[in-house]
Amino acid sequence: MTGTRVKGSGAGQASSRWRTWLLEGLSEQTARHPGPHATPQAAEKGHRWWRVMCLTGVDYFSTLGYQPGIAALAAGLLSPLATLVLIALTLLGALPVYRRVAHESPHGEGSIAMLERLLPWWSGKILVLVLLGFAATDFMITITLSSADAAAHVVENPFAPHWMTDGNEWITLLLVGALGAVFLKGFREAIGIAVPMVASYLALNVVVLGVSAWEILTHPARIGDWTDAMTAEHSSPWAMVGVAVLVFPKLALGMSGFETGVAVMPQVKGDPTDTWEEPRGRVRDTRKLLTTAALIMSCFLLLSSLATTILIPQDDFESGGPANGRALAYLAHEHLGEAFGTVYDVSTIAILWFAGASALAGLLNLVPRYLPRYGMAPEWTRAVRPLVLVFMAAAVCITLWFNANVDDQSGAYATGVLVLMLSAAFASTVAVHRRSRRRAALGFGAITAVFAYTLVANVIERPDGIRIAAIFIFAILVTSFASRLRRAFELRVAGITFDEVAARFVDGAARHGPLQLIAHEPREHSTRAYRSKEGEQREHTPIPGGGPVLFLEVFVRDSSDFTADVTVRGDEKHGVRRLRVSGPTVPNAIAAVLLALRDRTGQVPHAYFSWTEGNPVGQLIRFLVFGDGEVAPVTREVLRRAEPDPGRRPRVHVG
């Protein structure tokens, strides 16, 4: 018996230690999770914009590892023309949109937060949940696709041992597992890693592209072979342009870094005169960051597309070919030797792996920003480690689903990227329209239409992306609303303050004994309505005579909100003293006020209600959707859960 108890005690202690470790950081503020997207502490001053650009670069520039090969598969010999269309959309579409997003959302919330502010009530919340599904698709596929491409660089390296042959899947899973392990241990601010990593990677690409350009210029026949092949396939230059316009949506993953660019805004130093309300220096430098990154990437995209299309046989881009998923690495080995090629492979593997770290950090900051605040996730989702385990499990499933194939995942990746860009363009359009800037609204509207076409074309061509996104959206919606239902009877008030008049009313009434409060419908404003209500309650419920009665009224401001700070305001009108509050729901706000009154006066207050007429199921739905419904029983249930001691629990009377 004793041995059993000791064993059980040890197991309990082990379970407690495991829970403590797993939920470490639960009290951290949103957007202070470890990783590249973490908000700097107040004591930190941030970093110069060009250094922060490297955090964007690990996501944005790392696509050079696989983008040229995917472009060659999608557009064939027309890859450079399709890349030109992509560059035009980048510089004339995505860049202006995200420069506007940086202005509208200077603290790193991004386009999702813009739409949340623009759309009221439940419509805004549901749209955010859907966009979170697409954002999860974008970031999760970034993790799995980058790891898969890193695995391809490992397997294809000539110095790789023979037992790694055809090991793409298990190497990808190993890289994903290593990524999760780093975040479980604790991944800290990473600019010190990102700057040399991006600088060395871009420098190596300059060398590869420079040598490739020399190879083309010294063998001009290669250019003739390429143009002759294009002419043979297509009847005229206009036909080539038309085909390039039609196929460029398949190249859309080359614009993947813009959402990351605004997510890292809190890291930008800005000016000493910047304030929270007006961070002008941060906005200006973030726009420099976005513009510089877009220009650098546009040059690399065009040059790499030309080099790989002209110098690499088309068959080598096919699945299983030596250039599949690693076109620039193929050129590095081919023209600069195996030693330099291996150095290039190592640099590519590092930046691809770090792109996955950037994506995971983005998820760890995005999910806690919204779901717990909406009441649509348990509180443990504010902690890092449980979320890491959830995301890593999803990454493993995605890797196995796609067999760690880079080409097969590109459609899902492009879908996530394009939806976020479409949402940013639409949010920018609405924002400038509300400021009556007609020309800007027309411009952003045109960009929105182009992104909508690009998204639809991509989904039609490669529906895997929308399927993956649908799975994420379905999972988020179901779990979110299930969590909201489960947490509906929580107290749901962050803090309560009493204004001067309310405090005077409460303190004066408390001198006569426990507070007596009548819950009253705030739309009934007349002396007769108040007197009738008080008389009805005194008739049906045992309100003690002689003591003062306070009327408690709750206004529902936005029932889609989950938690809110509440201010109790007092006034005297129609011959009665009223305590008036605004909150997301009536019962939860009343319960919170009653508990605050108990703590203030040291006496258990009494609240008096009338039964609401109507179907109980309909009243429950009204409570869940509109925040009112049958107030009395819900208030009592909220109090029961918030205060387990019946002796200290505020009394609820119904007549």
GICORLIN-V481209 format. One record per residue. SS is DSSP state (~ for helix, > for strand, _ for the rest). Layout:
# GICORLIN-V481209
SS  SS
This chain:
# GICORLIN-V481209
_  ~  ~  ~  ~  ~  ~  ~  ~  ~  ~  ~  ~  ~  ~  ~  ~  ~  ~  ~  ~  ~  _  _  _  _  _  _  _  _  _  _  _  _  _  _  _  _  _  _  _  _  _  _  _  _  >  _  ~  ~  ~  ~  ~  ~  ~  ~  ~  ~  ~  ~  ~  ~  ~  ~  ~  _  ~  ~  ~  ~  ~  ~  ~  ~  ~  ~  ~  ~  ~  ~  ~  ~  ~  ~  ~  ~  ~  ~  ~  ~  ~  ~  ~  ~  ~  ~  ~  ~  ~  ~  ~  ~  ~  ~  _  _  _  _  _  ~  ~  ~  ~  ~  ~  ~  ~  ~  _  _  ~  ~  ~  ~  ~  ~  ~  ~  ~  ~  ~  ~  ~  ~  ~  ~  ~  ~  ~  ~  ~  ~  ~  ~  ~  ~  ~  ~  ~  ~  ~  ~  ~  ~  ~  ~  _  _  _  _  _  ~  ~  ~  _  _  _  ~  ~  ~  ~  ~  ~  ~  ~  ~  ~  ~  ~  ~  ~  ~  ~  ~  ~  _  _  _  _  _  ~  ~  ~  ~  ~  ~  ~  ~  ~  ~  ~  ~  ~  ~  ~  ~  ~  ~  ~  ~  ~  ~  ~  ~  ~  ~  ~  ~  _  _  ~  ~  ~  ~  ~  ~  ~  ~  ~  ~  ~  ~  ~  _  _  _  ~  ~  ~  ~  ~  ~  ~  ~  ~  ~  ~  ~  ~  ~  ~  ~  ~  ~  ~  _  _  ~  ~  ~  ~  ~  ~  _  ~  ~  ~  >  _  _  _  _  _  _  _  _  _  _  _  ~  ~  ~  ~  ~  ~  ~  ~  ~  ~  ~  ~  ~  ~  ~  ~  ~  ~  ~  ~  ~  ~  ~  ~  ~  ~  ~  ~  ~  ~  ~  ~  _  _  ~  ~  ~  ~  _  _  _  _  _  _  _  _  _  ~  ~  ~  ~  ~  ~  ~  ~  ~  ~  ~  ~  ~  ~  ~  ~  ~  ~  ~  ~  ~  ~  ~  ~  ~  ~  ~  ~  ~  ~  ~  ~  ~  ~  ~  ~  ~  ~  ~  ~  ~  ~  ~  ~  _  _  _  _  _  _  _  _  ~  ~  ~  ~  _  ~  ~  ~  ~  ~  ~  ~  ~  ~  ~  ~  ~  ~  ~  ~  ~  ~  ~  _  _  _  _  ~  ~  ~  ~  ~  ~  ~  ~  ~  ~  ~  ~  ~  ~  ~  ~  ~  ~  ~  ~  ~  ~  ~  ~  ~  ~  ~  ~  ~  _  _  _  ~  ~  ~  ~  ~  ~  ~  ~  ~  ~  ~  ~  ~  ~  ~  ~  ~  ~  ~  ~  ~  ~  ~  ~  _  _  ~  ~  ~  ~  ~  ~  ~  ~  ~  ~  ~  ~  ~  ~  ~  ~  ~  ~  ~  ~  ~  ~  ~  _  _  _  _  _  _  >  >  >  >  >  >  _  ~  ~  ~  ~  ~  ~  ~  ~  ~  ~  ~  _  _  _  _  _  >  >  >  >  _  _  _  _  _  _  _  ~  ~  ~  ~  ~  ~  ~  ~  ~  ~  ~  ~  ~  ~  _  _  _  _  _  _  _  _  _  >  >  >  >  >  >  >  _  _  _  _  _  _  _  >  >  >  >  >  >  >  >  >  >  _  _  >  >  >  >  >  >  >  >  _  _  ~  ~  ~  ~  ~  ~  ~  ~  ~  ~  ~  ~  ~  ~  ~  ~  _  _  _  _  >  >  >  >  _  _  _  _  _  _  ~  ~  ~  ~  ~  ~  ~  ~  ~  ~  ~  _  _  _  _  ~  ~  ~  ~  ~  ~  ~  ~  ~  ~  ~  ~  _  _  _  ~  ~  ~  _  _  >  >  >  >  _
